[in-house]
Amino acid sequence: MFDSFDENEDGVLDFDELLRALKGEMNPLRKDMIKKAYAKIDYNGNGMLEIDDVRQSYNAAAHPDVKSRKRTEDEILQEFLETFEAHRQMSKGDELSK
């Protein structure tokens, strides 16, 4: 998902890229809500969504495998982040086939 929004392919998702990726016309109320949501996730306030920001937002403590001690919170976070990498690889494959 990150890579599909990362228009300049610099490995980070900035606020403007996220806004452009959202579909439909954006009224001022909707823009304000998105800014607030992005600001909540962007912990260091640098305008880019990075892995450390996601780590601060993503709480795996209630995951069944963490509760049963089969896996750690970090393992669950890594699995979550890998879904974005898998999507990126699929997207790149789609681009090559065009």
SEFIZA-3560 file (N, C-alpha, C; in Angstrom, 3 decimals):
REM SEFIZA-3560
<numar><xx>0.820</xx><yy>-1.175</yy><zz>0.000</zz><atom>N</atom></numar>
<numar><xx>0.000</xx><yy>0.000</yy><zz>0.000</zz><atom>CA</atom></numar>
<numar><xx>0.874</xx><yy>1.253</yy><zz>0.000</zz><atom>C</atom></numar>
<numar><xx>1.908</xx><yy>1.249</yy><zz>0.846</zz><atom>N</atom></numar>
<numar><xx>2.780</xx><yy>2.415</yy><zz>0.899</zz><atom>CA</atom></numar>
<numar><xx>3.369</xx><yy>2.712</yy><zz>-0.471</zz><atom>C</atom></numar>
<numar><xx>3.885</xx><yy>1.686</yy><zz>-1.119</zz><atom>N</atom></numar>
<numar><xx>4.553</xx><yy>1.913</yy><zz>-2.396</zz><atom>CA</atom></numar>
<numar><xx>3.594</xx><yy>2.378</yy><zz>-3.474</zz><atom>C</atom></numar>
<numar><xx>2.364</xx><yy>1.922</yy><zz>-3.426</zz><atom>N</atom></numar>
<numar><xx>1.413</xx><yy>2.380</yy><zz>-4.434</zz><atom>CA</atom></numar>
<numar><xx>1.087</xx><yy>3.856</yy><zz>-4.236</zz><atom>C</atom></numar>
<numar><xx>1.221</xx><yy>4.377</yy><zz>-3.013</zz><atom>N</atom></numar>
<numar><xx>0.991</xx><yy>5.786</yy><zz>-2.727</zz><atom>CA</atom></numar>
<numar><xx>2.268</xx><yy>6.620</yy><zz>-2.893</zz><atom>C</atom></numar>
<numar><xx>3.417</xx><yy>5.970</yy><zz>-2.815</zz><atom>N</atom></numar>
<numar><xx>4.707</xx><yy>6.651</yy><zz>-2.872</zz><atom>CA</atom></numar>
<numar><xx>5.025</xx><yy>7.030</yy><zz>-4.321</zz><atom>C</atom></numar>
<numar><xx>4.487</xx><yy>8.145</yy><zz>-4.777</zz><atom>N</atom></numar>
<numar><xx>4.583</xx><yy>8.547</yy><zz>-6.177</zz><atom>CA</atom></numar>
<numar><xx>6.013</xx><yy>8.756</yy><zz>-6.653</zz><atom>C</atom></numar>
<numar><xx>6.857</xx><yy>9.340</yy><zz>-5.812</zz><atom>N</atom></numar>
<numar><xx>8.227</xx><yy>9.614</yy><zz>-6.243</zz><atom>CA</atom></numar>
<numar><xx>9.193</xx><yy>8.476</yy><zz>-5.901</zz><atom>C</atom></numar>
<numar><xx>8.653</xx><yy>7.380</yy><zz>-5.367</zz><atom>N</atom></numar>
<numar><xx>9.408</xx><yy>6.158</yy><zz>-5.070</zz><atom>CA</atom></numar>
<numar><xx>10.663</xx><yy>6.411</yy><zz>-4.242</zz><atom>C</atom></numar>
<numar><xx>10.506</xx><yy>7.278</yy><zz>-3.228</zz><atom>N</atom></numar>
<numar><xx>11.648</xx><yy>7.556</yy><zz>-2.347</zz><atom>CA</atom></numar>
<numar><xx>11.624</xx><yy>6.701</yy><zz>-1.075</zz><atom>C</atom></numar>
<numar><xx>10.663</xx><yy>5.782</yy><zz>-0.991</zz><atom>N</atom></numar>
<numar><xx>10.604</xx><yy>4.874</yy><zz>0.148</zz><atom>CA</atom></numar>
<numar><xx>9.855</xx><yy>5.412</yy><zz>1.348</zz><atom>C</atom></numar>
<numar><xx>9.326</xx><yy>6.619</yy><zz>1.235</zz><atom>N</atom></numar>
<numar><xx>8.538</xx><yy>7.188</yy><zz>2.325</zz><atom>CA</atom></numar>
<numar><xx>7.238</xx><yy>7.728</yy><zz>1.761</zz><atom>C</atom></numar>
<numar><xx>6.243</xx><yy>7.741</yy><zz>2.588</zz><atom>N</atom></numar>
<numar><xx>4.929</xx><yy>8.241</yy><zz>2.198</zz><atom>CA</atom></numar>
<numar><xx>4.734</xx><yy>9.591</yy><zz>2.869</zz><atom>C</atom></numar>
<numar><xx>4.730</xx><yy>10.662</yy><zz>2.070</zz><atom>N</atom></numar>
<numar><xx>4.509</xx><yy>11.971</yy><zz>2.676</zz><atom>CA</atom></numar>
<numar><xx>3.031</xx><yy>12.334</yy><zz>2.597</zz><atom>C</atom></numar>
<numar><xx>2.672</xx><yy>13.360</yy><zz>3.300</zz><atom>N</atom></numar>
<numar><xx>1.276</xx><yy>13.728</yy><zz>3.433</zz><atom>CA</atom></numar>
<numar><xx>0.625</xx><yy>14.020</yy><zz>2.085</zz><atom>C</atom></numar>
<numar><xx>1.315</xx><yy>14.743</yy><zz>1.214</zz><atom>N</atom></numar>
<numar><xx>0.744</xx><yy>15.086</yy><zz>-0.089</zz><atom>CA</atom></numar>
<numar><xx>0.500</xx><yy>13.851</yy><zz>-0.943</zz><atom>C</atom></numar>
<numar><xx>1.416</xx><yy>12.886</yy><zz>-0.893</zz><atom>N</atom></numar>
<numar><xx>1.225</xx><yy>11.647</yy><zz>-1.652</zz><atom>CA</atom></numar>
<numar><xx>0.002</xx><yy>10.897</yy><zz>-1.147</zz><atom>C</atom></numar>
<numar><xx>-0.180</xx><yy>10.875</yy><zz>0.169</zz><atom>N</atom></numar>
<numar><xx>-1.345</xx><yy>10.205</yy><zz>0.737</zz><atom>CA</atom></numar>
<numar><xx>-2.635</xx><yy>10.898</yy><zz>0.283</zz><atom>C</atom></numar>
<numar><xx>-2.646</xx><yy>12.209</yy><zz>0.329</zz><atom>N</atom></numar>
<numar><xx>-3.839</xx><yy>12.940</yy><zz>-0.099</zz><atom>CA</atom></numar>
<numar><xx>-4.176</xx><yy>12.661</yy><zz>-1.558</zz><atom>C</atom></numar>
<numar><xx>-3.178</xx><yy>12.677</yy><zz>-2.422</zz><atom>N</atom></numar>
<numar><xx>-3.428</xx><yy>12.430</yy><zz>-3.842</zz><atom>CA</atom></numar>
<numar><xx>-3.914</xx><yy>11.012</yy><zz>-4.093</zz><atom>C</atom></numar>
<numar><xx>-3.510</xx><yy>10.083</yy><zz>-3.230</zz><atom>N</atom></numar>
<numar><xx>-3.891</xx><yy>8.685</yy><zz>-3.419</zz><atom>CA</atom></numar>
<numar><xx>-5.351</xx><yy>8.420</yy><zz>-3.056</zz><atom>C</atom></numar>
<numar><xx>-5.915</xx><yy>9.271</yy><zz>-2.220</zz><atom>N</atom></numar>
<numar><xx>-7.301</xx><yy>9.077</yy><zz>-1.810</zz><atom>CA</atom></numar>
<numar><xx>-8.234</xx><yy>9.493</yy><zz>-2.938</zz><atom>C</atom></numar>
<numar><xx>-9.234</xx><yy>8.705</yy><zz>-3.151</zz><atom>N</atom></numar>
<numar><xx>-10.164</xx><yy>8.933</yy><zz>-4.265</zz><atom>CA</atom></numar>
<numar><xx>-11.206</xx><yy>9.992</yy><zz>-3.936</zz><atom>C</atom></numar>
<numar><xx>-11.687</xx><yy>10.645</yy><zz>-4.962</zz><atom>N</atom></numar>
<numar><xx>-12.780</xx><yy>11.596</yy><zz>-4.817</zz><atom>CA</atom></numar>
<numar><xx>-12.314</xx><yy>12.995</yy><zz>-4.477</zz><atom>C</atom></numar>
<numar><xx>-13.224</xx><yy>13.910</yy><zz>-4.696</zz><atom>N</atom></numar>
<numar><xx>-12.947</xx><yy>15.301</yy><zz>-4.350</zz><atom>CA</atom></numar>
<numar><xx>-12.902</xx><yy>15.432</yy><zz>-2.835</zz><atom>C</atom></numar>
<numar><xx>-11.999</xx><yy>16.241</yy><zz>-2.380</zz><atom>N</atom></numar>
<numar><xx>-11.831</xx><yy>16.407</yy><zz>-0.945</zz><atom>CA</atom></numar>
<numar><xx>-12.379</xx><yy>17.754</yy><zz>-0.511</zz><atom>C</atom></numar>
<numar><xx>-13.429</xx><yy>17.712</yy><zz>0.286</zz><atom>N</atom></numar>
<numar><xx>-13.927</xx><yy>18.958</yy><zz>0.844</zz><atom>CA</atom></numar>
<numar><xx>-13.066</xx><yy>19.323</yy><zz>2.056</zz><atom>C</atom></numar>
<numar><xx>-13.143</xx><yy>20.549</yy><zz>2.531</zz><atom>N</atom></numar>
<numar><xx>-12.285</xx><yy>20.978</yy><zz>3.646</zz><atom>CA</atom></numar>
<numar><xx>-12.427</xx><yy>20.117</yy><zz>4.900</zz><atom>C</atom></numar>
<numar><xx>-13.617</xx><yy>19.666</yy><zz>5.212</zz><atom>N</atom></numar>
<numar><xx>-13.817</xx><yy>18.826</yy><zz>6.398</zz><atom>CA</atom></numar>
<numar><xx>-13.067</xx><yy>17.503</yy><zz>6.250</zz><atom>C</atom></numar>
<numar><xx>-13.175</xx><yy>16.893</yy><zz>5.077</zz><atom>N</atom></numar>
<numar><xx>-12.497</xx><yy>15.620</yy><zz>4.825</zz><atom>CA</atom></numar>
<numar><xx>-10.973</xx><yy>15.804</yy><zz>4.868</zz><atom>C</atom></numar>
<numar><xx>-10.476</xx><yy>16.885</yy><zz>4.276</zz><atom>N</atom></numar>
<numar><xx>-9.039</xx><yy>17.161</yy><zz>4.321</zz><atom>CA</atom></numar>
<numar><xx>-8.564</xx><yy>17.315</yy><zz>5.763</zz><atom>C</atom></numar>
<numar><xx>-9.340</xx><yy>18.013</yy><zz>6.575</zz><atom>N</atom></numar>
<numar><xx>-8.975</xx><yy>18.223</yy><zz>7.973</zz><atom>CA</atom></numar>
<numar><xx>-8.925</xx><yy>16.898</yy><zz>8.731</zz><atom>C</atom></numar>
<numar><xx>-9.894</xx><yy>16.034</yy><zz>8.491</zz><atom>N</atom></numar>
<numar><xx>-9.920</xx><yy>14.723</yy><zz>9.159</zz><atom>CA</atom></numar>
<numar><xx>-8.694</xx><yy>13.895</yy><zz>8.768</zz><atom>C</atom></numar>
<numar><xx>-8.332</xx><yy>13.930</yy><zz>7.510</zz><atom>N</atom></numar>
<numar><xx>-7.169</xx><yy>13.172</yy><zz>7.043</zz><atom>CA</atom></numar>
<numar><xx>-5.887</xx><yy>13.733</yy><zz>7.647</zz><atom>C</atom></numar>
<numar><xx>-5.779</xx><yy>15.047</yy><zz>7.714</zz><atom>N</atom></numar>
<numar><xx>-4.601</xx><yy>15.656</yy><zz>8.330</zz><atom>CA</atom></numar>
<numar><xx>-4.468</xx><yy>15.225</yy><zz>9.791</zz><atom>C</atom></numar>
<numar><xx>-5.589</xx><yy>15.186</yy><zz>10.482</zz><atom>N</atom></numar>
<numar><xx>-5.569</xx><yy>14.780</yy><zz>11.891</zz><atom>CA</atom></numar>
<numar><xx>-5.163</xx><yy>13.310</yy><zz>12.029</zz><atom>C</atom></numar>
<numar><xx>-5.691</xx><yy>12.455</yy><zz>11.169</zz><atom>N</atom></numar>
<numar><xx>-5.335</xx><yy>11.037</yy><zz>11.219</zz><atom>CA</atom></numar>
<numar><xx>-3.861</xx><yy>10.838</yy><zz>10.899</zz><atom>C</atom></numar>
<numar><xx>-3.376</xx><yy>11.519</yy><zz>9.885</zz><atom>N</atom></numar>
<numar><xx>-1.966</xx><yy>11.402</yy><zz>9.505</zz><atom>CA</atom></numar>
<numar><xx>-1.067</xx><yy>11.906</yy><zz>10.634</zz><atom>C</atom></numar>
<numar><xx>-1.434</xx><yy>13.040</yy><zz>11.230</zz><atom>N</atom></numar>
<numar><xx>-0.640</xx><yy>13.604</yy><zz>12.326</zz><atom>CA</atom></numar>
<numar><xx>-0.580</xx><yy>12.644</yy><zz>13.507</zz><atom>C</atom></numar>
<numar><xx>-1.646</xx><yy>11.903</yy><zz>13.722</zz><atom>N</atom></numar>
<numar><xx>-1.674</xx><yy>10.951</yy><zz>14.836</zz><atom>CA</atom></numar>
<numar><xx>-0.699</xx><yy>9.798</yy><zz>14.592</zz><atom>C</atom></numar>
<numar><xx>-0.555</xx><yy>9.393</yy><zz>13.343</zz><atom>N</atom></numar>
<numar><xx>0.352</xx><yy>8.288</yy><zz>13.006</zz><atom>CA</atom></numar>
<numar><xx>1.795</xx><yy>8.777</yy><zz>12.875</zz><atom>C</atom></numar>
<numar><xx>2.002</xx><yy>9.998</yy><zz>12.412</zz><atom>N</atom></numar>
<numar><xx>3.343</xx><yy>10.558</yy><zz>12.194</zz><atom>CA</atom></numar>
<numar><xx>3.912</xx><yy>11.043</yy><zz>13.528</zz><atom>C</atom></numar>
<numar><xx>4.394</xx><yy>10.104</yy><zz>14.337</zz><atom>N</atom></numar>
<numar><xx>4.823</xx><yy>10.411</yy><zz>15.696</zz><atom>CA</atom></numar>
<numar><xx>5.938</xx><yy>11.432</yy><zz>15.782</zz><atom>C</atom></numar>
<numar><xx>6.929</xx><yy>11.358</yy><zz>14.884</zz><atom>N</atom></numar>
<numar><xx>8.038</xx><yy>12.300</yy><zz>14.994</zz><atom>CA</atom></numar>
<numar><xx>7.745</xx><yy>13.619</yy><zz>14.291</zz><atom>C</atom></numar>
<numar><xx>6.600</xx><yy>13.725</yy><zz>13.623</zz><atom>N</atom></numar>
<numar><xx>6.165</xx><yy>14.979</yy><zz>13.030</zz><atom>CA</atom></numar>
<numar><xx>6.980</xx><yy>15.464</yy><zz>11.858</zz><atom>C</atom></numar>
<numar><xx>7.688</xx><yy>14.544</yy><zz>11.189</zz><atom>N</atom></numar>
<numar><xx>8.537</xx><yy>14.967</yy><zz>10.069</zz><atom>CA</atom></numar>
<numar><xx>7.806</xx><yy>14.984</yy><zz>8.728</zz><atom>C</atom></numar>
<numar><xx>6.509</xx><yy>14.672</yy><zz>8.732</zz><atom>N</atom></numar>
<numar><xx>5.735</xx><yy>14.703</yy><zz>7.497</zz><atom>CA</atom></numar>
<numar><xx>5.854</xx><yy>13.453</yy><zz>6.651</zz><atom>C</atom></numar>
<numar><xx>6.560</xx><yy>12.452</yy><zz>7.165</zz><atom>N</atom></numar>
<numar><xx>6.720</xx><yy>11.186</yy><zz>6.443</zz><atom>CA</atom></numar>
<numar><xx>6.322</xx><yy>10.039</yy><zz>7.355</zz><atom>C</atom></numar>
<numar><xx>5.652</xx><yy>9.058</yy><zz>6.797</zz><atom>N</atom></numar>
<numar><xx>5.237</xx><yy>7.893</yy><zz>7.563</zz><atom>CA</atom></numar>
<numar><xx>6.311</xx><yy>6.830</yy><zz>7.436</zz><atom>C</atom></numar>
<numar><xx>6.994</xx><yy>6.554</yy><zz>8.536</zz><atom>N</atom></numar>
<numar><xx>8.116</xx><yy>5.619</yy><zz>8.552</zz><atom>CA</atom></numar>
<numar><xx>7.797</xx><yy>4.434</yy><zz>9.453</zz><atom>C</atom></numar>
<numar><xx>8.616</xx><yy>3.413</yy><zz>9.370</zz><atom>N</atom></numar>
<numar><xx>8.380</xx><yy>2.191</yy><zz>10.135</zz><atom>CA</atom></numar>
<numar><xx>8.291</xx><yy>2.480</yy><zz>11.634</zz><atom>C</atom></numar>
<numar><xx>9.133</xx><yy>3.349</yy><zz>12.145</zz><atom>N</atom></numar>
<numar><xx>9.077</xx><yy>3.664</yy><zz>13.574</zz><atom>CA</atom></numar>
<numar><xx>7.752</xx><yy>4.324</yy><zz>13.947</zz><atom>C</atom></numar>
<numar><xx>7.190</xx><yy>5.106</yy><zz>13.021</zz><atom>N</atom></numar>
<numar><xx>5.865</xx><yy>5.688</yy><zz>13.269</zz><atom>CA</atom></numar>
<numar><xx>4.817</xx><yy>4.585</yy><zz>13.353</zz><atom>C</atom></numar>
<numar><xx>4.884</xx><yy>3.634</yy><zz>12.435</zz><atom>N</atom></numar>
<numar><xx>3.932</xx><yy>2.522</yy><zz>12.438</zz><atom>CA</atom></numar>
<numar><xx>4.087</xx><yy>1.724</yy><zz>13.727</zz><atom>C</atom></numar>
<numar><xx>5.318</xx><yy>1.497</yy><zz>14.128</zz><atom>N</atom></numar>
<numar><xx>5.582</xx><yy>0.743</yy><zz>15.363</zz><atom>CA</atom></numar>
<numar><xx>4.898</xx><yy>1.406</yy><zz>16.560</zz><atom>C</atom></numar>
<numar><xx>4.905</xx><yy>2.734</yy><zz>16.598</zz><atom>N</atom></numar>
<numar><xx>4.259</xx><yy>3.454</yy><zz>17.696</zz><atom>CA</atom></numar>
<numar><xx>2.738</xx><yy>3.308</yy><zz>17.663</zz><atom>C</atom></numar>
<numar><xx>2.185</xx><yy>3.166</yy><zz>16.452</zz><atom>N</atom></numar>
<numar><xx>0.733</xx><yy>3.114</yy><zz>16.292</zz><atom>CA</atom></numar>
<numar><xx>0.158</xx><yy>1.712</yy><zz>16.371</zz><atom>C</atom></numar>
<numar><xx>0.942</xx><yy>0.732</yy><zz>15.994</zz><atom>N</atom></numar>
<numar><xx>0.448</xx><yy>-0.634</yy><zz>15.854</zz><atom>CA</atom></numar>
<numar><xx>0.667</xx><yy>-1.390</yy><zz>17.157</zz><atom>C</atom></numar>
<numar><xx>-0.410</xx><yy>-1.803</yy><zz>17.790</zz><atom>N</atom></numar>
<numar><xx>-0.345</xx><yy>-2.517</yy><zz>19.057</zz><atom>CA</atom></numar>
<numar><xx>-0.804</xx><yy>-3.955</yy><zz>18.840</zz><atom>C</atom></numar>
<numar><xx>0.133</xx><yy>-4.879</yy><zz>18.937</zz><atom>N</atom></numar>
<numar><xx>-0.174</xx><yy>-6.293</yy><zz>18.713</zz><atom>CA</atom></numar>
<numar><xx>-0.414</xx><yy>-7.052</yy><zz>20.016</zz><atom>C</atom></numar>
<numar><xx>-0.474</xx><yy>-6.363</yy><zz>21.121</zz><atom>N</atom></numar>
<numar><xx>-0.594</xx><yy>-7.028</yy><zz>22.429</zz><atom>CA</atom></numar>
<numar><xx>-1.844</xx><yy>-7.904</yy><zz>22.532</zz><atom>C</atom></numar>
<numar><xx>-2.911</xx><yy>-7.523</yy><zz>21.858</zz><atom>N</atom></numar>
<numar><xx>-4.159</xx><yy>-8.285</yy><zz>21.955</zz><atom>CA</atom></numar>
<numar><xx>-4.270</xx><yy>-9.389</yy><zz>20.900</zz><atom>C</atom></numar>
<numar><xx>-3.254</xx><yy>-9.510</yy><zz>20.059</zz><atom>N</atom></numar>
<numar><xx>-3.283</xx><yy>-10.558</yy><zz>19.026</zz><atom>CA</atom></numar>
<numar><xx>-3.304</xx><yy>-11.935</yy><zz>19.712</zz><atom>C</atom></numar>
<numar><xx>-4.122</xx><yy>-12.859</yy><zz>19.225</zz><atom>N</atom></numar>
<numar><xx>-4.231</xx><yy>-14.182</yy><zz>19.863</zz><atom>CA</atom></numar>
<numar><xx>-2.893</xx><yy>-14.911</yy><zz>20.002</zz><atom>C</atom></numar>
<numar><xx>-2.012</xx><yy>-14.803</yy><zz>19.008</zz><atom>N</atom></numar>
<numar><xx>-0.716</xx><yy>-15.481</yy><zz>19.100</zz><atom>CA</atom></numar>
<numar><xx>0.199</xx><yy>-14.843</yy><zz>20.140</zz><atom>C</atom></numar>
<numar><xx>0.053</xx><yy>-13.555</yy><zz>20.362</zz><atom>N</atom></numar>
<numar><xx>0.832</xx><yy>-12.882</yy><zz>21.407</zz><atom>CA</atom></numar>
<numar><xx>0.282</xx><yy>-13.284</yy><zz>22.767</zz><atom>C</atom></numar>
<numar><xx>-1.029</xx><yy>-13.281</yy><zz>22.889</zz><atom>N</atom></numar>
<numar><xx>-1.642</xx><yy>-13.672</yy><zz>24.159</zz><atom>CA</atom></numar>
<numar><xx>-1.302</xx><yy>-15.100</yy><zz>24.553</zz><atom>C</atom></numar>
<numar><xx>-1.220</xx><yy>-15.987</yy><zz>23.552</zz><atom>N</atom></numar>
<numar><xx>-0.899</xx><yy>-17.383</yy><zz>23.848</zz><atom>CA</atom></numar>
<numar><xx>0.607</xx><yy>-17.643</yy><zz>23.844</zz><atom>C</atom></numar>
<numar><xx>1.384</xx><yy>-16.605</yy><zz>23.665</zz><atom>N</atom></numar>
<numar><xx>2.853</xx><yy>-16.648</yy><zz>23.681</zz><atom>CA</atom></numar>
<numar><xx>3.452</xx><yy>-17.504</yy><zz>22.564</zz><atom>C</atom></numar>
<numar><xx>2.721</xx><yy>-17.642</yy><zz>21.474</zz><atom>N</atom></numar>
<numar><xx>3.256</xx><yy>-18.346</yy><zz>20.304</zz><atom>CA</atom></numar>
<numar><xx>4.219</xx><yy>-17.454</yy><zz>19.534</zz><atom>C</atom></numar>
<numar><xx>3.892</xx><yy>-16.140</yy><zz>19.512</zz><atom>N</atom></numar>
<numar><xx>4.735</xx><yy>-15.173</yy><zz>18.821</zz><atom>CA</atom></numar>
<numar><xx>4.818</xx><yy>-13.895</yy><zz>19.640</zz><atom>C</atom></numar>
<numar><xx>5.833</xx><yy>-13.100</yy><zz>19.349</zz><atom>N</atom></numar>
<numar><xx>6.015</xx><yy>-11.841</yy><zz>20.066</zz><atom>CA</atom></numar>
<numar><xx>5.289</xx><yy>-10.708</yy><zz>19.334</zz><atom>C</atom></numar>
<numar><xx>5.157</xx><yy>-9.587</yy><zz>20.014</zz><atom>N</atom></numar>
<numar><xx>4.553</xx><yy>-8.413</yy><zz>19.388</zz><atom>CA</atom></numar>
<numar><xx>5.377</xx><yy>-7.961</yy><zz>18.184</zz><atom>C</atom></numar>
<numar><xx>6.702</xx><yy>-8.043</yy><zz>18.297</zz><atom>N</atom></numar>
<numar><xx>7.563</xx><yy>-7.657</yy><zz>17.171</zz><atom>CA</atom></numar>
<numar><xx>7.362</xx><yy>-8.580</yy><zz>15.973</zz><atom>C</atom></numar>
<numar><xx>7.151</xx><yy>-9.843</yy><zz>16.207</zz><atom>N</atom></numar>
<numar><xx>6.900</xx><yy>-10.774</yy><zz>15.099</zz><atom>CA</atom></numar>
<numar><xx>5.587</xx><yy>-10.444</yy><zz>14.394</zz><atom>C</atom></numar>
<numar><xx>4.583</xx><yy>-10.096</yy><zz>15.164</zz><atom>N</atom></numar>
<numar><xx>3.292</xx><yy>-9.724</yy><zz>14.584</zz><atom>CA</atom></numar>
<numar><xx>3.434</xx><yy>-8.423</yy><zz>13.797</zz><atom>C</atom></numar>
<numar><xx>4.154</xx><yy>-7.456</yy><zz>14.339</zz><atom>N</atom></numar>
<numar><xx>4.396</xx><yy>-6.200</yy><zz>13.632</zz><atom>CA</atom></numar>
<numar><xx>5.122</xx><yy>-6.467</yy><zz>12.315</zz><atom>C</atom></numar>
<numar><xx>6.141</xx><yy>-7.302</yy><zz>12.358</zz><atom>N</atom></numar>
<numar><xx>6.886</xx><yy>-7.620</yy><zz>11.145</zz><atom>CA</atom></numar>
<numar><xx>5.974</xx><yy>-8.265</yy><zz>10.098</zz><atom>C</atom></numar>
<numar><xx>5.118</xx><yy>-9.163</yy><zz>10.524</zz><atom>N</atom></numar>
<numar><xx>4.177</xx><yy>-9.791</yy><zz>9.597</zz><atom>CA</atom></numar>
<numar><xx>3.240</xx><yy>-8.734</yy><zz>8.984</zz><atom>C</atom></numar>
<numar><xx>2.774</xx><yy>-7.811</yy><zz>9.797</zz><atom>N</atom></numar>
<numar><xx>1.926</xx><yy>-6.723</yy><zz>9.318</zz><atom>CA</atom></numar>
<numar><xx>2.662</xx><yy>-5.892</yy><zz>8.267</zz><atom>C</atom></numar>
<numar><xx>3.912</xx><yy>-5.533</yy><zz>8.548</zz><atom>N</atom></numar>
<numar><xx>4.696</xx><yy>-4.728</yy><zz>7.608</zz><atom>CA</atom></numar>
<numar><xx>4.981</xx><yy>-5.492</yy><zz>6.319</zz><atom>C</atom></numar>
<numar><xx>5.139</xx><yy>-6.800</yy><zz>6.419</zz><atom>N</atom></numar>
<numar><xx>5.408</xx><yy>-7.611</yy><zz>5.221</zz><atom>CA</atom></numar>
<numar><xx>4.230</xx><yy>-7.604</yy><zz>4.254</zz><atom>C</atom></numar>
<numar><xx>3.025</xx><yy>-7.370</yy><zz>4.745</zz><atom>N</atom></numar>
<numar><xx>1.890</xx><yy>-7.298</yy><zz>3.829</zz><atom>CA</atom></numar>
<numar><xx>2.048</xx><yy>-6.126</yy><zz>2.864</zz><atom>C</atom></numar>
<numar><xx>2.661</xx><yy>-5.050</yy><zz>3.325</zz><atom>N</atom></numar>
<numar><xx>2.908</xx><yy>-3.900</yy><zz>2.453</zz><atom>CA</atom></numar>
<numar><xx>3.983</xx><yy>-4.235</yy><zz>1.420</zz><atom>C</atom></numar>
<numar><xx>5.007</xx><yy>-4.946</yy><zz>1.854</zz><atom>N</atom></numar>
<numar><xx>6.070</xx><yy>-5.344</yy><zz>0.927</zz><atom>CA</atom></numar>
<numar><xx>5.523</xx><yy>-6.298</yy><zz>-0.132</zz><atom>C</atom></numar>
<numar><xx>4.673</xx><yy>-7.226</yy><zz>0.278</zz><atom>N</atom></numar>
<numar><xx>4.082</xx><yy>-8.166</yy><zz>-0.683</zz><atom>CA</atom></numar>
<numar><xx>3.247</xx><yy>-7.407</yy><zz>-1.711</zz><atom>C</atom></numar>
<numar><xx>2.497</xx><yy>-6.429</yy><zz>-1.247</zz><atom>N</atom></numar>
<numar><xx>1.685</xx><yy>-5.630</yy><zz>-2.168</zz><atom>CA</atom></numar>
<numar><xx>2.583</xx><yy>-4.857</yy><zz>-3.127</zz><atom>C</atom></numar>
<numar><xx>3.674</xx><yy>-4.334</yy><zz>-2.602</zz><atom>N</atom></numar>
<numar><xx>4.623</xx><yy>-3.588</yy><zz>-3.447</zz><atom>CA</atom></numar>
<numar><xx>5.171</xx><yy>-4.467</yy><zz>-4.549</zz><atom>C</atom></numar>
<numar><xx>5.534</xx><yy>-5.678</yy><zz>-4.191</zz><atom>N</atom></numar>
<numar><xx>6.075</xx><yy>-6.599</yy><zz>-5.188</zz><atom>CA</atom></numar>
<numar><xx>5.019</xx><yy>-6.949</yy><zz>-6.236</zz><atom>C</atom></numar>
<numar><xx>3.792</xx><yy>-7.145</yy><zz>-5.796</zz><atom>N</atom></numar>
<numar><xx>2.710</xx><yy>-7.440</yy><zz>-6.728</zz><atom>CA</atom></numar>
<numar><xx>2.472</xx><yy>-6.258</yy><zz>-7.651</zz><atom>C</atom></numar>
<numar><xx>2.503</xx><yy>-5.054</yy><zz>-7.106</zz><atom>N</atom></numar>
<numar><xx>2.287</xx><yy>-3.851</yy><zz>-7.903</zz><atom>CA</atom></numar>
<numar><xx>3.380</xx><yy>-3.672</yy><zz>-8.944</zz><atom>C</atom></numar>
<numar><xx>4.601</xx><yy>-3.931</yy><zz>-8.549</zz><atom>N</atom></numar>
<numar><xx>5.711</xx><yy>-3.807</yy><zz>-9.498</zz><atom>CA</atom></numar>
<numar><xx>5.575</xx><yy>-4.823</yy><zz>-10.612</zz><atom>C</atom></numar>
<numar><xx>5.106</xx><yy>-6.022</yy><zz>-10.261</zz><atom>N</atom></numar>
<numar><xx>4.874</xx><yy>-7.043</yy><zz>-11.287</zz><atom>CA</atom></numar>
<numar><xx>3.784</xx><yy>-6.623</yy><zz>-12.255</zz><atom>C</atom></numar>
<numar><xx>2.746</xx><yy>-5.993</yy><zz>-11.727</zz><atom>N</atom></numar>
<numar><xx>1.665</xx><yy>-5.483</yy><zz>-12.575</zz><atom>CA</atom></numar>
<numar><xx>2.168</xx><yy>-4.413</yy><zz>-13.519</zz><atom>C</atom></numar>
<numar><xx>3.034</xx><yy>-3.518</yy><zz>-13.007</zz><atom>N</atom></numar>
<numar><xx>3.581</xx><yy>-2.456</yy><zz>-13.843</zz><atom>CA</atom></numar>
<numar><xx>4.438</xx><yy>-3.014</yy><zz>-14.970</zz><atom>C</atom></numar>
<numar><xx>5.195</xx><yy>-4.061</yy><zz>-14.684</zz><atom>N</atom></numar>
<numar><xx>6.060</xx><yy>-4.657</yy><zz>-15.696</zz><atom>CA</atom></numar>
<numar><xx>5.260</xx><yy>-5.352</yy><zz>-16.783</zz><atom>C</atom></numar>
<numar><xx>4.080</xx><yy>-5.864</yy><zz>-16.418</zz><atom>N</atom></numar>
<numar><xx>3.293</xx><yy>-6.594</yy><zz>-17.396</zz><atom>CA</atom></numar>
<numar><xx>2.464</xx><yy>-5.679</yy><zz>-18.309</zz><atom>C</atom></numar>
<numar><xx>2.460</xx><yy>-4.380</yy><zz>-18.012</zz><atom>N</atom></numar>
<numar><xx>1.679</xx><yy>-3.422</yy><zz>-18.818</zz><atom>CA</atom></numar>
<numar><xx>2.400</xx><yy>-3.059</yy><zz>-20.097</zz><atom>C</atom></numar>
//
